[in-house]
Amino acid sequence: MLQLARVHDGFQQILLWILPILIAVIFHEVAHGAVANALGDDTAKRSGRLTLNPLKHIDPIGTVILPLFLMLTHSGFLFGWAKPVPVNFAALRSPKRDMVLVAAAGPAMNLVIAVAAALVFRGLYGIAGFSSQAVVNHVLAPLAIMMQGAVVANIFLGVFNMIPIPPLDGGRVLTGLLPLPWARQFARIEPFGFVILLLLLMSHSIGIIVQRPVKALLEVLL
């Protein structure tokens, strides 16, 4: 059987988690820009952000420092972000409706990646049964850890972003779904959104909020 515990070196573990996290946050942002571009807003395209080049998306703190800190301190959850892809909602063909589609595109992309990574993860177990112990230890186990990391990172990122607090994607989706008078009132929360999220993080409430949906999805996929 494939033994994930074989890869126990801390530095190696970090290296195996960096790529899944990068892919999760970069594809998340590119999905926003790609859907916005398809719906009439080419701001992301003109800004050179419809690319998978990580240098165009990396935020030093949100993409590198914070995820590494959370892993090294065994915080129990992963959190990070890339530089947001610019979207001009007013340029969308149907701004209120299309806002929902653009906002949902990021978490939807994370779910797609998580499913794909889970399929590879499960497939590795089947391959391991026909492989030598050396191949299992040095190739399949590290790859399995990377796939497992991709599932966890994408599920957490997708669920976290669907929390209905603007400017998170869930807040944008809710704004687009609410009747216009309510949407305008709800949108006024956005300037305080980061403060609300910071308070939730400091009080460990984020973990409580996302725990059940994250756990349910991980049980299905892994």
C-alpha positions in Angstrom: 0.0 0.0 0.0 1.0 3.6 -0.5 2.3 5.0 2.8 2.0 8.8 2.9 3.9 8.8 6.2 7.0 7.8 4.2 7.6 11.4 3.3 8.2 12.8 6.8 10.8 15.5 6.3 9.4 18.9 7.1 11.1 20.8 4.4 10.1 18.2 1.8 6.5 18.5 3.0 6.5 22.2 2.5 7.9 21.9 -1.0 5.1 19.4 -1.8 2.5 21.8 -0.6 3.7 25.0 -2.3 2.8 23.9 -5.8 -0.8 22.9 -4.9 -1.3 26.2 -3.1 0.1 28.2 -6.0 -2.1 26.4 -8.5 -5.2 26.8 -6.3 -4.9 30.6 -5.9 -3.6 31.3 -9.4 -6.3 29.3 -11.2 -8.9 30.8 -8.9 -8.0 34.3 -10.0 -7.6 33.5 -13.7 -11.1 31.9 -13.6 -12.5 35.2 -12.4 -10.8 37.1 -15.2 -11.6 34.6 -17.9 -15.3 34.6 -17.1 -15.4 38.4 -16.9 -13.7 38.6 -20.3 -16.2 36.2 -21.8 -19.0 38.4 -20.3 -17.8 41.7 -21.8 -15.1 43.0 -19.4 -11.6 42.7 -20.7 -9.9 44.5 -17.8 -8.0 41.4 -16.7 -6.9 40.7 -20.3 -5.6 44.2 -20.8 -3.8 44.0 -17.5 -2.0 40.9 -18.5 -3.6 38.8 -15.8 -5.2 36.1 -18.0 -2.0 34.1 -17.7 -0.8 31.1 -15.6 2.6 32.8 -15.1 2.8 32.8 -11.2 4.9 36.0 -11.2 1.8 37.9 -12.4 -0.3 36.7 -9.6 1.9 36.1 -6.5 1.3 38.3 -3.5 4.4 37.9 -1.3 2.4 37.8 2.0 -0.8 36.1 0.9 0.7 33.5 -1.5 4.0 32.7 0.2 4.6 34.0 3.7 1.2 33.3 5.3 0.6 29.8 4.0 4.2 28.8 5.0 3.6 30.3 8.4 0.4 28.4 8.9 2.0 25.1 7.8 5.0 25.6 10.0 2.9 26.4 13.0 0.5 23.5 12.4 -2.4 25.9 12.6 -4.9 23.3 11.4 -6.0 25.2 8.4 -4.6 26.9 5.3 -5.3 30.4 4.2 -3.9 32.5 1.5 -4.5 34.7 -1.6 -3.1 35.9 -4.8 -3.3 39.4 -6.2 -6.9 39.9 -7.1 -7.7 40.0 -10.8 -9.1 43.4 -11.7 -12.8 43.3 -12.8 -14.9 46.2 -13.9 -18.4 45.0 -13.0 -20.0 48.0 -14.8 -18.5 46.8 -18.1 -20.2 43.4 -17.9 -23.2 42.9 -20.2 -25.6 42.4 -17.4 -23.7 43.6 -14.3 -25.9 42.3 -11.6 -26.4 38.8 -13.1 -22.8 38.5 -14.4 -21.4 39.6 -11.1 -22.7 36.2 -9.7 -21.1 34.2 -12.5 -17.7 36.0 -12.3 -17.6 35.7 -8.5 -18.6 32.0 -8.5 -16.0 31.2 -11.2 -13.1 31.1 -8.7 -14.6 28.7 -6.2 -16.0 26.6 -9.0 -12.5 26.3 -10.5 -11.2 25.2 -7.1 -13.8 22.5 -6.9 -12.8 21.2 -10.4 -9.1 21.1 -9.5 -10.0 19.3 -6.2 -12.0 16.6 -8.0 -9.2 16.1 -10.5 -6.5 15.9 -7.8 -8.7 13.4 -5.8 -9.0 11.1 -8.8 -5.2 11.1 -9.3 -4.7 10.6 -5.6 -7.0 7.5 -5.6 -5.4 6.2 -8.8 -2.0 6.3 -7.1 -3.2 3.6 -4.7 -4.0 1.3 -7.5 -0.6 1.9 -9.2 1.2 1.4 -5.9 0.1 -2.2 -5.7 2.0 -3.0 -8.9 5.1 -1.0 -8.1 8.4 -1.7 -6.3 8.8 -0.3 -2.7 11.5 2.1 -4.0 9.1 3.6 -6.6 6.4 3.9 -3.9 8.7 5.6 -1.4 10.5 8.0 -3.7 7.9 8.7 -6.4 4.3 7.7 -5.6 4.2 8.8 -1.9 5.5 12.4 -2.6 3.1 12.7 -5.6 0.2 11.4 -3.4 1.0 14.0 -0.8 1.0 16.7 -3.5 -2.4 15.5 -4.8 -3.7 15.3 -1.2 -2.5 18.9 -0.6 -4.2 20.0 -3.8 -7.5 18.6 -2.7 -7.3 20.2 0.8 -6.0 23.6 -0.5 -8.6 23.9 -3.2 -11.5 22.8 -1.0 -10.6 25.2 1.8 -10.0 28.1 -0.6 -13.2 27.5 -2.4 -15.3 27.1 0.8 -13.6 30.1 2.5 -14.3 32.4 -0.5 -17.9 31.5 -0.5 -18.4 33.0 3.0 -21.0 35.7 2.3 -18.9 38.7 3.3 -17.9 41.2 0.7 -15.4 41.4 -0.9 -15.2 37.6 -0.8 -16.8 35.8 -3.7 -19.7 34.7 -1.5 -20.4 38.3 -0.7 -20.4 39.2 -4.4 -22.7 36.2 -5.2 -25.1 37.3 -2.5 -25.0 40.9 -3.7 -25.9 39.8 -7.2 -28.8 37.5 -6.0 -30.4 40.0 -3.6 -33.1 42.4 -4.8 -31.5 45.7 -5.9 -32.5 47.8 -2.8 -31.2 45.0 -0.4 -28.1 44.5 -2.6 -27.2 48.2 -2.3 -27.5 48.1 1.5 -25.5 44.8 1.7 -22.7 46.2 -0.6 -22.1 49.0 2.0 -20.4 46.3 4.2 -17.6 45.9 1.7 -15.3 48.7 3.1 -15.4 46.8 6.5 -15.1 43.3 5.0 -11.4 42.9 5.7 -11.8 44.0 9.3 -14.7 41.5 9.8 -12.5 38.7 8.3 -9.6 39.7 10.5 -11.8 39.6 13.6 -13.1 36.2 12.6 -9.6 34.9 12.1 -8.4 36.2 15.4 -11.3 34.6 17.2 -10.8 31.3 15.4 -14.4 31.6 14.1 -13.3 31.0 10.5 -12.5 27.4 11.3 -15.9 26.9 12.9 -17.6 28.4 9.8 -15.9 26.4 7.2 -15.3 23.2 9.2 -18.5 21.3 8.3 -18.5 22.0 4.5 -14.8 21.4 4.2 -15.0 18.1 6.2 -18.0 16.9 4.1 -16.3 17.6 0.8 -13.0 16.0 1.9 -14.8 12.9 3.1 -16.4 12.6 -0.3 -13.2 13.2 -2.3 -10.6 11.4 -0.1 
